[in-house]
Every structure is written in C-alpha cells, then in structure tokens.
C-alpha cells in the first residue's frame, strides 16, 4: 500500500470511531475552603421533636427549611447525653473518657472542690477553634454559659468567647452578640459558634411562657416553671421514675415545643442578619444539638442520666452554597463532627491533630457514599450513674450500667422507643455486643472492668452542691 493510500485508510478509520462520551457531570461541591463556618447548637433539642425528622407539630420551620436545602442526617447520635461532655467531644474529636470533661468538677469531696478544665485533664488535645484560628479564621463563640461556660476549655482557640452571665441564657442574648461580631469581621473568613439554652428545662423565656401548644382546658396542675422542672428531675433521679397524668405529660411536651419554636424563631432572626450582611453565599451552616432531653419517655425528666434515644438522638443539618439536598439515613455519631468540619473547609490539619481524631469525616455522605459505623456514647452524669452504649449500623443498641453490672438490649427498627429490653431473650447477642463495647473503651485506654464504679456526688446545679 502506498503512503498516500495508507494515510487515506487511517483517516477513514478515524472517522468511523464513535465520538468520545460526554464528560461526567461535575460532582456537587463538598469542600468550601474560602467559606465561613457557622456551627449552631440548639441545646437539649431532641430529634423526635424536629419537623423534617418526622415530628407532626410545626415547631422547627427555620431548621426544616435549611434541611430541605442541604444535607440532613436522620440517624445522628451524640457521644454523651448532657452538655459538658457532649460539646467537648465536638471541639476535640475524642470521646468523653479521653477528654475527661465528664462532670463539672474534676474532684468533688467535702474537702476538695476542683473544677474540671480541659487544660488540666487533657492538656495534649488541640481544639477545633485552635485549628481554625491557626488556619487564618477569625473565631468567635457566643453561648448561654452554664455547661459551655469559659473555664471548662471550650474557649480555647476563640478570639472572642461570650457567655451570658445569667446562666442558661437563650439566643435572645447570644444572637445579638454574634451578629455584632460577625459584622465587625465580615471581611474576614470566620468560624462562629452560636449556642442557646432556649429548649432547656432550666431556661425560662423572657416574659414567660404563652402556652401556645397547651390543650384548652388543662387544669393547671403545673405551670411549666424551671422550679417545677427541677423538682421533677430530682424526683426521677431519686425514685427512678415520676408518675404523671397523661394530661400533665402532654402539657410538659407542649411547653418543650414552645421553647423549641421560640429558639427556631430566634435563629431565623440570626439568618436574616447573615443575609443582610451579604454573607449567606459564602457560609457553611451546621445545625445540631449537644443532646436531647427526656419528657417522660421513660418516666423521668431532663437529661444526662441515661443513654436512651430521647437523650442521644439529635439533629444534624449541613447547608452550604451549591451543596445538593440529601437525606442520609446511615447511623453516625457526633465523634465525626470535628473531622467532618475540617474536611468540609479543606483546612490543613496538623499530623498530631489528625492522629487525635477518633471519628471519620461524613463528607463522603454528601456525595451519596455510605458512612455508617458503630456509634458509642457514654455518661458519668453527676457520678449518679456510669453508663456506656453501643449502637450498631443495623440498629441494635446495648446499654451497660457499670455501677450495677447490668445491661439492656434494644432493637431500634422494631422498638424505636426502647421499651422492650431484649437482653434476657437474646443473651448471646447481648454478651457479644457488651464485649465489643468494652473492647472499644479498652482500645482508647479506659477499661470499664479495671475500676470500681462507685456512685457519688458531682453537682451540675447549685442546688445539688451539698
């Protein structure tokens, strides 16, 4: 074949080839290097009272609107069931047994009352705010004090850290301070932590309750005061349960819903301010709660003393510009929050911090990839009890009460209210999960079998300091 004929043949062959496939559509953006981060803590917000997670009463319209525009994790669990240990896990990426902020006092006896501080109990840990400040972010925290008060260590890494002086402060006080700071730093890349106790039993709305959801005709046995809530909490702890009429239970849940609705509305005002400042388009919003609260689900009130779902199942919503709307049903935990935030922002993470993190980034879930894993929670609340739990990806939940040497087993897909303890009916499964649970804590240096768990006193509220 002549050279000319060979060229013609090659050209003809080339023309017969199929056209290359069009490029795959670009994956939705899941990293936001040049964006602000706003982390919002709706203290004591139980997942079961959130609209987009299935609650029929419309008490969270603002949260629900953000969830529709972003990613919501429908099976997200806290590492602890009250504020101090739960929030410190967000900021350190380790379990409460490791950061050791498990009560308000490191030691509490008749002779010694030593407040718990992160710098004393776990000085080697680096906080989320410290990492972000090191990466060039302006950092501001605006909180309701009490369990997130400065001194515990949450303030580490924050340029500004505000705590409402009157303890158990609401968004009424933290939102205006946050907006003022945001406006002053609008030309910088910022990390803002916003927190309010609005839904907490010890937070009373300014001007009092309006009883918007209370059934007409309620006879007023309770008024919904913080003193009543405290009395019910302490009675439940002392007796193991309280006994209320159905009408009283509905009343207290209506009061809880009113508080949640007020928090949601105050957060709406914060979002309005962010929009007025022109920052919405370059801000990642992360909405969650440190823990839930019990409103008679297991015949008690408040939180900290158990690891049932009303205390550890909480919302997580991530909304960012261009992020595809998605519902993620995989079971994941708050131990994943710090690695997720660092991954989302694509900030450089020092090797020591990367080694510190116990959780995994949930960013793959924002692309539709599976992220489910075993979830561990714990509480040493007030030294009243010492509990550890394991929740498997398929919904088996084992709760061990260490001071009693007992265990409970629940199957959440068929018993979401955790009313039927299967430990006696399925002893082999219970034993295997307990062994896995204890192995996890041994792996992080805290063997549950290596110490004697004695009930004591470690007060959270002033009235308990006896």
LINSULMO-V323271 format. One line per field, one symbol per residue. psi: psi as a letter, one per 30 degrees, with the letter a starting at -180 (. if undefined). burial: + if it has 24 or more other C-alpha atoms within 12 Angstrom, else -. A space follows every 50 residues. Layout:
psi = ???
burial = ???
//
This chain:
psi = kleeeeeeeeeeeeffkkkkllkkkkkkkgkiegllkjjkjjkhjkefgk efgfkfkifheeeeeeeffbkkjfikklflgleeeeefeeffgllefefg iflfkekjlffkijkkkeeeeiffkkleeeeeefggkkkkkjlgbcfhlk eefffkfkekjkkkfgkhllfeeeeeeeeeeeefgfglkljkjkkkgefk fgkkkkflkfhfgkkkfkfgelfgleeeeeeeeeeeeefflljlleeeee eeeeeeeeeeeeeeeeeeeeeeeeeefgfefhkkkjkakelalkigehhl lbleflglefffjllkkkklkfkkkkkjfkkllfffeeeeeeeefhlkjk eeeefekfalkgeeffgglkgklkkkllkhjggeljkklkklfggkkkkk jeffhllkkljeefifghfjjgeefieeeeeeeeeeeeeeeefggijffg lkjkkbkikeleffj.
burial = ----------------------------++++++++++++++++++++++ +++----+++++++++++-+++++++++++++++++++++++++++++++ +++++++-------++++--++--+++++++++-++++++++++++++++ ++++++++++++++--+++++++++++++-+++-++--++++++++++++ +++++---+-+-++-------+-+++--++++++-++----+-----+++ ++++++++++++++++++-++-++----++-+++++++++++++++++++ +++++++++++++++++++++-+++++++++++++++++++++++++-+- --++-+++++++++++----+++++++++++++++++++++++-++++++ ++----++++++-----+--+++------+--++++++-++------+-- ------++++------
//
